[in-house]
């Protein structure tokens, strides 16, 4: 299996602690520090609902939930959602936002390390992990933990960033350095995940990969760059282009 399944944390330049400072800006949808996640959210939530099947009454774990952007959306679509993250302040923002909305009874949050989930085996009908796997040094262990708490017959859905030259240019070179729409050191390209590497991790954990698809902005790339510089009002679509970001799902036998 690929060496990407585990990267020495001492070599990683990523700064996950910046999430602790975001606070209620998690819910600034257009010009906030995570506006890109809001832009992607309708498309990825729609894809996840499609591959997971009817969500009403199903237990769902959101691994690496941050401020609850995806968790709340899936709760609105009927799921009984538990979100976990290591950033306590992000979870506090998620709880404040959920408490003020219609999903307050169907979404809850817990501080947890994704490498040691505090749940019994086969606890959840489905699992989602969105914009998270590219922040995890030990990919293999993370996937094994998700597989452990997933019920037999359950679905694990994901989106992440491919480890390509183009992804490095766009995500780090453009978004972090050039237009500064993402804080510096949010990503380390060594943690980006090739689809083949994720397929190996899933297989080793007893999960069968069903498909991967691209997740890309709609429209002209140069026009999109201008939109990003002015405020993150991009629209995303599920495509065949997996060169930067991709999503997909796997099942547990």
N, C-alpha and C positions, 0 to 999 in steps of 0.2 A: 504494500500500500504506500501511497505517496507520503513524503516527509511533511507535507503541509498538515497532516493530521495532528501534529504536535510541533509547535514552534517555541523555542526557548524564550520565556517571558522577559528575560534579562536583555534580549536583543530587540524587543518590540518598542517602538517609539510612540505608539498610540497613547493618547491621554484621555482615558475613559472618565477621569474625575471631573472633566469640564461639565458633564451632564448634571453634576450636583449643583451647579450654579445657574441652571436654566430657570428653575422655579416655574412660575405661572406662564412664562414665555413659551412653554411647551404648547400653549394653545393660541399663540399668535400665528394665524394661518398663512399670512402672505409675506411678511417681512421679518418674521421671527427667526431665531437660530435653527429651528427645525422645520422651516416652511417647506422644504423639499419633501419631507415625510407627509405633510398634509397634501401636497400636490399629487403624490403617488397613492394616497390612501384609498380613494374611491375605486381605482383600478385594481389594486391588489386585494382589497376587501371583496370586490365582486368576483375576482378569480378564486379566492379562497372559498367563498360561499358556493361557487359552482362545483369545485372539486370535493368539498366536504359534504355536500348534500344539504338537505333541510337542517337548519341550525336550531330551530325551536326546541327547547328542553334538553339540548345536548350540552354536556360538560366539556369545556374547552380551556386549554392552558395556553397562555401567550407568554413565551419565553423571551426575556429581554424586552419587556413592554414599555420601558421608559415612562413617559408621562401619560400613557394610556390611550394614545390616538387610535391605534388599531383595535385595542380591547373594547373601547366604547362603541366603535362602529359595529363590531361583530355582536356585541350585546344588543345593540339596537335592532340587529337582524334576527334576534331570537335566542342566541346562545347564552348559556350560563358560564361566564368567563372568570377565570382566575388569572391575574397577571403577576409575573414575578420579575424582579430586577434587583441589582445590588445597590442602586442609587436610591437611598432613603428619601432624599429631598424630591427626587422625581416622582416617587410613589406618593409622597404627600401632595404634590401638585395634581397627580392623577385622582387621588381620593377627593380633593376639594372640587375638582371639576365634575366628577361623577356624582357627588352629593347634591350638586345643584341641578342635575338633569334627570331625564326620564329613566336612565339606566342604573340608578343608584342601588336598586335591589337585585340586579343581575350581573354586576361586576364587582370584584373584590381584588385586593392587591396584597402581596406578601414580599418582604425583603428576603431574597434568596440568591445563592450562587447557582448558576445554571449547571455547574459541575457536580453539585450535590443537592439535588432537588428534595425538598422536605415532604415528599408525598409517597404513599405506598405504591407498590407495583400495580400496574393496570388501573390507575385512578381516573383517567380521562378518556372521553370518547374521541377527542381530536386534539391536535397540538398545532400551533402556528409559531413560527419564528421569523420575524421580519426585520430586515436591516440590523441584524445582530450577529450572525455567524462570522462576518468579516471583522468582528471585534474579539474573537475568542482564540487564544493561543492553542488550546487543546481541543481541536475540533472533534476528534474521535471520541473523547470522553463526554463532551457535550451531547453529541448525537446518541451515545449509548444511554445517557441519563433520560433523554427524551423518549427513546424507545422503551425504556424500562417502565415509565409511568403511563405509557399509552396502552389502551386496552387492545386485545387481539381483535383484528378487523378494523382497527382505527386508522386514521389518516394523519400524517404529519405533512403540513404545508409550509413552504418557506419562500423567502426571497433574499437575495444576497448579491454581492458584487464579484464579478469574474476577475481573475488575476491575468489581465492582459495589458499590453502597452497602452491601448486606447483607454481602458478604465483608469490607469494611472494618470494619464494626461488629463482626462475630464474630471475625475473625482478629486484628485489631489492638485494637479497642476492648475486647472481652471477654477474649480469650486473653492479650494482652500487658499491658493496662492494668488491667482489673477483677480477674480471678482470678489473673493473673501465672503462668500455666502455661507461657508461652513468654517468653523473655527480651525485654526492650524493644529495639526497633529490629531485630528479626529480619526484619521485612518492611517494605517501602515500597509503598504501594498503587499508585504509578505503575508499578511493575514487574509488577503483576498482569496476567494475559493474558486478554483476551476470546477466546472460541472463534473468532470471525471473524478476529482478528489472527493467531492461530496457524495457521488455515487458509491465510491469505495467505503466511505464512512458509514453510509446508510446500510450497505450490504453487510458490513462487519457487525452492525448492531441488530441485524435480523429484520431489516426493513427493505422492501422492494421498491425501487424508484420506478414511478410510472411515466412521468414526463418532466421535461424542463422547457420553459418558453422564455423569450426575451421580455424585458420590461423597459420600454423606451419612451422618451418624449415624442409627442406628435409635432409635425411641422418642420420647418427649415432650421438646420442647426445654428446658422449664424443669427437668425431672428430669435431663436431660443436663447442664445447667449445674451442678447440685448435684454430680453425679458427677465432673465435671471439677475442681471446687473441692476435692473430697476425694481425688482420685486418678484418673488417666485410665483408666477402665475401660469406655469406650464401645465399642460394636460398630458397624461401618460396613457399608453396603450399596451396590451399584450401583443407581442410581435414575434417574428422568427429570429430577430437579431439579439443574440446573447453576448455580444462583445463587451458590454459594460455591466448591465444588471440582468439578472434572470430570476425567474420564480418557477416553482414546480411542486410536486407532491410525491409522497411515498406511502405505502401501506404496510401494516403489520399483519402477518399471516395469522 
